[in-house]
């Protein structure tokens, strides 16, 4: 019974929207991240976005390549500690996905600001 509570709550959220709207919002959030990232030269000096810019090729996922494995692990641990859910791939990649159903522009902004603080580029 308890395991179905989460499913029921999720279905209630889906009733209020549709997949097309969720996907469009994810793209908007992803583009917002790219725009904020591109405005910060200090971030671009330390991290490279390796995901294609074309949304039909990348979807709402962004892969960030760090300078080395240690910087990647540090960023992963700190982002996780801050409550930002990311995925790490060896040796030097962190992946982000902005989900249109529950992420906001504030979440994207918080992620960028957290990266800036982590990398000392605020």
C-alpha positions as CSV (number, residue, x, y, z in Angstrom):
1,X,0.0,0.0,0.0
2,X,2.7,2.5,0.9
3,X,4.6,1.9,-2.4
4,X,1.5,3.0,-4.3
5,X,1.3,6.3,-2.5
6,X,4.1,7.8,-4.5
7,X,2.7,6.5,-7.8
8,X,-0.7,8.0,-7.0
9,X,0.8,11.4,-6.2
10,X,2.8,11.3,-9.4
11,X,-0.2,10.4,-11.5
12,X,-2.0,13.4,-10.0
13,X,0.8,15.7,-11.2
14,X,0.6,14.1,-14.7
15,X,-3.2,14.8,-14.9
16,X,-2.5,18.5,-14.8
17,X,-0.2,18.5,-17.9
18,X,0.9,16.5,-20.9
19,X,4.2,15.1,-22.2
20,X,4.5,17.7,-24.9
21,X,4.3,20.5,-22.3
22,X,6.7,18.8,-20.0
23,X,9.2,18.3,-22.8
24,X,8.9,21.9,-24.0
25,X,9.5,23.1,-20.4
26,X,12.6,20.9,-20.1
27,X,14.0,22.4,-23.3
28,X,13.3,25.9,-22.0
29,X,15.1,25.1,-18.7
30,X,18.0,23.5,-20.6
31,X,18.4,26.5,-22.8
32,X,18.3,28.8,-19.8
33,X,21.1,26.8,-18.2
34,X,23.2,27.1,-21.4
35,X,22.6,30.9,-21.6
36,X,23.6,31.4,-17.9
37,X,26.6,29.2,-18.4
38,X,27.7,31.0,-21.6
39,X,27.6,34.3,-19.7
40,X,30.2,33.2,-17.2
41,X,33.8,33.1,-18.7
42,X,35.2,31.7,-15.4
43,X,32.9,28.7,-15.6
44,X,33.7,28.2,-19.3
45,X,37.5,28.2,-18.4
46,X,37.0,25.2,-16.1
47,X,34.1,23.3,-17.5
48,X,33.0,22.4,-21.1
49,X,29.5,21.5,-22.1
50,X,30.0,18.5,-24.4
51,X,26.3,17.9,-25.2
52,X,25.2,19.0,-28.6
53,X,23.4,22.4,-28.7
54,X,20.6,21.0,-30.9
55,X,17.8,20.0,-28.7
56,X,16.7,17.2,-31.0
57,X,20.1,15.6,-30.3
58,X,20.5,16.4,-26.6
59,X,17.1,16.5,-25.2
60,X,17.0,18.1,-21.7
61,X,20.3,16.5,-20.7
62,X,23.6,18.4,-20.4
63,X,27.0,16.8,-19.9
64,X,29.7,18.9,-18.3
65,X,33.4,17.9,-18.8
66,X,35.7,19.0,-16.0
67,X,39.4,19.4,-16.1
68,X,40.2,16.2,-14.2
69,X,38.7,13.4,-12.2
70,X,39.4,15.0,-8.8
71,X,37.5,18.2,-9.8
72,X,34.6,16.1,-11.1
73,X,34.4,14.1,-7.8
74,X,34.6,17.3,-5.7
75,X,31.9,19.0,-7.8
76,X,29.7,15.9,-7.7
77,X,30.0,15.6,-3.9
78,X,29.3,19.3,-3.3
79,X,26.4,19.5,-5.7
80,X,24.9,16.4,-4.1
81,X,25.4,17.9,-0.6
82,X,23.5,21.0,-1.8
83,X,20.6,18.9,-2.9
84,X,21.3,19.2,-6.6
85,X,20.8,15.8,-8.2
86,X,23.4,15.0,-10.8
87,X,25.0,11.9,-12.4
88,X,28.7,11.3,-12.6
89,X,30.5,9.4,-15.4
90,X,34.1,8.4,-15.3
91,X,36.5,9.9,-15.6
92,X,35.4,13.6,-15.7
93,X,31.7,14.0,-16.6
94,X,28.8,15.3,-14.6
95,X,25.3,15.1,-16.2
96,X,22.4,17.3,-15.4
97,X,18.8,17.0,-16.5
98,X,16.1,19.6,-16.0
99,X,12.7,17.9,-15.7
100,X,9.9,20.1,-16.9
101,X,7.4,18.5,-14.5
102,X,9.1,19.7,-11.3
103,X,12.2,21.8,-12.0
104,X,12.1,25.6,-12.2
105,X,14.1,28.5,-13.4
106,X,15.2,29.0,-9.8
107,X,16.6,25.4,-9.8
108,X,18.6,26.2,-12.9
109,X,19.9,29.5,-11.5
110,X,20.8,27.8,-8.2
111,X,22.7,25.1,-10.1
112,X,24.8,27.7,-12.0
113,X,25.4,29.8,-8.8
114,X,26.5,26.6,-7.0
115,X,28.9,25.7,-9.8
116,X,30.3,29.3,-9.7
117,X,30.9,29.0,-5.9
118,X,32.4,25.5,-6.2
119,X,34.9,26.7,-8.8
120,X,35.7,30.0,-7.2
121,X,34.3,32.1,-10.0
122,X,31.6,34.1,-8.2
